[in-house]
Amino acid sequence: MGLPMKPGNSIALRLSLLFTLVALAVFVLIGSALYRQVDRSLDLLPQAELDARFSVLESALNRYGTAEHWAKIHNKLNLLAEEDRRIRFWAVGSDPAFEYGHPSERVRAFAEGPPGMRDLRLPEHPYPYKVLVSELPALGERPALRFLIGIDTETFWQAQHSLLVAIVGLAALGVLLASLLGYWVARVGLKPLQALSDEAQQLAPPRLDGRLQTQHLPPELAQFAGAFNAALERVSQAYSQLEAFNADVAHELRSPLTNLIGQTQVALTRGRSAEHYFEVLQSNLEELERLRSIINDMLFLASADQGSKATALSVASLAGEVATTLDYLDYILEDAQVQVQVSGDAEALIEKAQLRRALINLLNNAVQHSAPQALIQVRIETHGRQVSIAVTNPGPGIAEEHLALLFERFYRVDAARANSGGNNHGLGLAIVKAIALMHGGSVFVRSEGGANTFGISLPSVNYAGLR
């Protein structure tokens, strides 16, 4: 069982948070637009009401200019003010007899401003008055006046505040619902992923043959499951190779150890001559050398698997390196009664000691699988950005299904290749592949026309970091 996922790492909670943020952004945008629109509408209401009331009074105000008639207007304004306590009237002029509303100094100063709709704040009232200021020209006994109609905006401000509270409350409720519903939707939507996780937990060594079912998964999860199955296939192959590798290592190490133990036990059963002990020690030394060779090769391959790269690089002639290697193998070639023909040349950036080790393994492989008097050909060629060294020996063909596996560790095709040497522990070609990879190159194998070719490709000088 895996460790429980922290809430902060939960995909469902993350999706819920995203739903919440999206809902918050949407509600804020919509609420702000709605609030601004209603605010403009509420601001137009008092103006419309003031314009309507002034249009009713305007004809009477402009028709009568005597004190007697102005008293009648006073009475009418009093009735209108009593009917609607929100409305106030002021008439400001030079003659107190024609004034109305007992205008204070603040009102007089306000009336001297430009005509039109303006806000008036009075110290005795917390909310401003929306006031329509009009000019009345002199008429008869009446001097020129400024006539003011004001409406208390308290109700509009309260309506605006109530709207704001309602919008904020509804937005908060909407965000909360979006968060809860988003979490529920995420949990429901992630159920296939949970089922996929439960199915994946059943896959563990040594049961690596199972695969995730992708038939009924959503496209996104099907793509993920397909990639997981592909990775699992590679892990399964690696696990199988590791099991085979462990078995091969045990087999390769068991033979020399069995020989060492058997020869030593026989030598110790009774007294032997010094010459016999010398022979036993010499035989044991050969087996120990074989053990050391296997262990050194395995350590080298382990280092290559860790990503080691060739470091002591220098530009060298590949034909020269082949010639040096042939000089080293002179006695082996003479004993095997084979000849080697070298053609072509190229330069490459190489670590000479490692490349010679690869060449020794390639040539040894060719010698072991060649009949006496055979001709082994070494071709050095340039192919675009790569240079290749191909070692070809005559011999029976290798089945196609084996070719891709010949550079794997401990892999032999004894049925197809008759002359596997007893001292070959199956790591030679694997080391060739490791050296090629350490140089940024690759290996290749071909079996055609009664000949088998094993080779190594390396970056040419122009594409290996030098210009």
N, C-alpha and C positions, 0 to 999 in steps of 0.2 A: 504493500500500500504506500502511496506517495504521501508526502507531508501535506497537511491541510493548507490550502491557499489562504493567504492573508486577505482580509476584506479589501484592503487597498489595492490588491492585485487582481480582484475579481473582475472578470470581463463583464458579468451582468451588472455590477455596480458601476463600472466605467461607462457602459452603455446608458445606464439609468442617469448618470451624471450628465452625459451628453444630451439625452432627451431633456433633462431639466434646464440645461443652459440654452438649448434651442427654444424651448417653451418660454423661458424667461425673456430671451431676445425678442421673440414674436409678440409676447404680451406687452413688453415695454414699448415696442414700436407702434403696435395697434392702439394701446392705451394712450400714448402720447399724442398720436394723431387724433384720436377721438376727443381727448381733453381739449386740445387746441381748437378743434372745430366747434365743440359745445361752448367753449369760452368766448369765441367770436360771436356765436349766436346769442349767448346771454348778454354780451356787451351791446348788441343791437336792439335788444328788447326795450331797455329804458329810453333809448333814443327815439324809437318808434312811438312809444307812449307819449313822450314829451312833444314830439311833432304833431301827434293827433290832438292833444289838448290845446296846443297853441293855435292850431288851425280853427278850432271851435271858437276861441276867444279873439282871434285876430280881427275879425270884421267889427266886433263891438268896440275893441280898443282903438281902432282907427276911425270910427264913425263919430264918437262923442268927444267934445272938448270942453264941456262946461262942468263946474263943480257939482251941479245937481246930478248930471248923468254919471259922473265919476263915483258918486256915492252908491248908485245902483250897481256899478261894476264891483265896488268894495263888497257889497252884500253877496253878489254872485261868487266872487273869489272865496268869501268865507264859507259859503255852502259847499263849494267844490273841495275846500281843504278839510271840512268836517266829514264829507263823504269818504275821502281817502286820506288817511293820516300820513301816508308816504309822500304826499305831494305838498310842496310849499311854493308860495308865490311872493315875489318882491317887485316893487316898482320904485325905482331910484331916480330922483330928479332934483331940480333946484328949488322947487316949491313943495314944502312938506304937506300941503293940502292934497296934492296929487300923488303922494307916495303911498306905498302899501307894504305891510309886513314888518314894520319897524326895522328897517335894514341897519345892521351894525356896521362898524367901521370896516370889518373884514369883508362884509358883503358889498359895501360901497366900493372898496378897492377892487374887489373881484369884478364888479359891474363895469368898471372903467376899462376893462380889458377888451379884446376884440370880440365881436359878436360870434355866435356859434355854440357848439356843444363842448362844455368843459367840465372838469371835476372840481368840486368845491368841498374843502374840509372845514368843518366847524368844530371848535374846541369842545363843545358839549356833546358831540356825537362821534362814536368810534368809527363809523363807516362814512365814506365820502358821499356827497350828493352829486348826481349827474344833472347838470344845469344847462338849460338852453337860454342863451342871452340874446335878446332881440332889441332893436332900436325902434322907438316910437317917435316920429317927428312931431313938432309943436302943432297944436290944433286948437284954435279959439283961445280960451283961457288957459288951456293946459300947455305947459312948457314941454320941451323935448324930454323924453324919459328913456330909461333902460329898463325893460321888462324881463324878469327872470322867472323861469319855471324850473323847479328842482324836484327830483325824485330820489328817495332814500334807496341806496343800493344794498342795504343789509340783506334783503331776501335773495338778491342775486348772488351776493358773496356766499351766503349760506348754501344756496343751491350748488354753487361752484365747489364749495368745500365738500358737500355731501357727494357730489360726483367724483371728486378726487379720491375720497375714502372708498367709495364703491369700486372704482377702477383698481385701486391698490389692493383691496380685499379680494376682488375677483381674480386679479392677476396672481396673487399669492396662492389662492385656492387652486387656480389652474396649474400653476407651477408644481404644487404639491401633487395634484392628481396626475400630471404628466410624469413626474418622478416615479410615483407608485406604479402607474400603468407601464411606464418604460421599463421598470425593473421586472414586472411580470412578463411583458413581451420579450425582454431579453432572456429571461429564464426559459420561457417556452421555446424561443428561437434557438437557444443553445442546447436543448435536449439532445439533438443528434450528435453534437460534439461530446456531451457527457456519455452517451452510448458508445461513441467511438473511443473515448478514453477508457471506458470499462472493458471494451473489447481488446484494446491495445495492452491493458494490464495483464491479460491472459497469455500474452506472448513473452516468453522468457526461455533462456537456454534450459534444457536442450531442445525444447519445443519451439523451433524457429521455422517450421514449415507452414504455419498458419499465416493468413493474410487478412487485412481489413476488408470488409464487404463494402463495395462502392456503388452497388446497383441503386439503392434507394436514398442516397445522400444528395443534399443540395450541390449544385455545381461547384461552389467554393470549397466545400468540405470534400467533395469527390476528388478535386485536384490535389488537396492536401493529403488525402488518404492514398491516392496514387503515388505521390512522391514518397510517402512513408513506406508504402509497400516496396517501392524500388530500393529505398535505403535498407529496408529489412532484407531484401533479396541479396544485397551486397554484404550485409552483416552475416547472413546465413552462409553465403559462399566463403566469406573470410573465416567463419567459425569452423566450417567443414575443412578448409585448408589448414587451419590451425590444428585441428584434431589429427589430420593426416600428417602434418608436419611433426607433431609430437610423437606420433607412432613411428615415423621415419627416423627421427632423431634417436628414439629408444632403440630401434633396430640397428642403426648404424653404429651406435656406441656399444651395443650389446656384443656384437661380433668380436671387436678387438678386446673388449674386457673379458669375454669368455675365453678367448685364446690366451690372454695373459694369465688368467686364473688357472686354466687347465695345465698350461706348460709349467707354471710355478708349482702346482700341486704335484705333478709327476716328478719334477726335479727334487722335491722334498720327501718323496716316499722312501728313498734310501740314499745312501752316500753315492756321490757321483764324482767323476774326475773333474779337475779344473777345466779341461778342454770342453767337457759337456756343459758345465755351468756357463762357460763363456758363450757357447752356442745358444743356450737358453736365454741369457741376458741379451745377446745380439738380436734374437727373435723378438724378445719382449720390447727391445728398443724400437724395432720396426713398428710394432703395434702401437707403442706410445707415440711415435712420430705421426702415425695415422690419426690417433686420437687428438693430438695437438693440432694437426692440420684441420680436422673437422671443427674443433672448437674455435680456432682462429678464423676459419671461414664463416662460422656462425656469428662470431663477434663482429666481423666486418659487415655482414649483412644486417645485423641489428643496428650498427652505427649508420648504415645507409638508410635503413627504414626511419631513423630519427631525423632524416633530412640533411645529412652531411653532404657537403659539396667539395669538389676538388679545389684546392687552394694554391698549391705550388705550381701555378700554370706558366707555361712558356710556349712560344711558337716553335714547332718542330716539324720536320719532314716525316710523314707517315711511312714512306718507303724506307727511310733510315731506321725508324723504330722497328719495322718488320724485319729488316736485315739483322739488327741487334738481337731480336728475339730468336731468329733462326740460328744464329751463332750459339745461343744459350741451349737450344734444343738439338744441337748437332748430333749428339750421341743417340738421342731418342729416335731421330729421323733415320739414322744409320741402322739401328737395331730393327726398326720397323720396315726397313727397305722401301721407303717411299721417297719421292722427290717433291720439291716445292718450287713452283714457278710464280714469280712476283711481277705484276704489270701495273703501270700507272704510278702517279705520285700526287700528293697534295700537302698543303700545310694546314695545321690546325693548332688551336690553343689548348694544350693538354698538360696533364700531370704525368710525366713520363713513366714513373714507377707504376702507377695505376694502369695506364694504357698497356704497358708491357705485360702486366699480370693478365689483363683481358685477352691480349694476343696469345699468350701461353695457353690459356684455357681453350681458346678457339682452335688453335693448332693441335693441341692435345686431343680435343674432341674429334678433329678430322683424322688424325693418325689412328686413334682407337677404332674408328669405323671404316678404315681403308684396308684393302688387301695389299699384300706385298707387291712391289713394282708399280703401285698406283701413283698417279700424278695429282698432287694437291695444288690448286690454283688460288693465289691471293691477288685480288683485284682492288686497286685503289682508284676511286672515281669521284668526280665532283658533280653534284646534282643541285644546281641553284644555290641555296643557302646551306646545303649540307654536303659533307664529304663522307664517303663510306669506305669501309674495309670489309670485303666479302671473302670468306674462306670456303672454297668448294672442293668437295671430295667425291669421287665416284662411289656409288653404293646403292643398295635397294631403296626404293622410294618409301617415304613416310606418309602414313594416312593423314588426310586433311584435318581430321578432328584432333590429331595430336600436335599439330604444328604450333598452335597458340599456347600450348602448355609446356613446350620444351625448355623454356627459360624459367620455369617454376622450380622451386627447391625440391630436390630428391625425386624429380620426375624422370622416369626412364620408360622407353618403349622397347623393352627387350624382345617382344615378339616381332617387331618390325626392324630392329637393329641388332644384329647378331653379335657384335664384338664388344660388348660392354666390358670394359676392363675391370678386374677385380679390385683395383685400388681406387676406382672412381666412386666417390661417395655421393654423387648427384648434386653437387653445389657449384660445379664449374661454370655452367651456363648462367645460373642465377647470379653469380659474381660478375659475369660479363654484363648482364643487364643492369646490375647495381652501379657498376663503373660508368656505363653509358649515361644513366640518369644523373650521376654526380657531375658529369660534364655537360648536362643539358641536352643530351642526345637520346637515342633510342636503339633498339635491336631489331633484327629482322631474320626470317628463316624462309627458305624456299626448297621445295623438293620437286624436281621436274627433270625429264630427259635422262634418267639414270644417274643423277647427281644431286647432292644435298648441299645447300649453301646456308651458312650461318654468318651473320655479320653485325657490325656496329656502325651507326651513323652518328656523326658529331657535327656541331656547328662549324662552318668554315671560318677562317680568320676574320673576314669582313663582318661577320654577324655574331661574333663571340665576344664583343666588347672592344675590339681594336678596329681602327680605321686607317 
